[in-house]
Amino acid sequence: MPLKEYTASALYMAVLDDEISRRELAEVAVFPSKKESLQYKYHLFLELNRKRSHKKLEREIYQMESHLERLNEEGKENAYVGI
């Protein structure tokens, strides 16, 4: 996978994961600033994704997008997620 696509995937996964976490746990957890959280999660996904295939990354991103969509349907909407 090209480096640009790999890093973009990690950033997108970090954004998705952060938004999912904030929506699911907003009432029971205190979160760091979005900037700190995204930076940490971006580096985490860079590390986690190193050995994953392109197909596996696409599947995991699809699952995260689906999860966020379900939260939207349940009325747990916050800000728009996007890069």
Secondary structure, DSSP 8 states (H G I E B T S, - for coil): --HHHHHHHHHHHHHHHHHHHHHHHTTT-----HHHHHHHHHHHHHHHHTTS-HHHHHHHHHHHHHHHHHHHHTT---S----
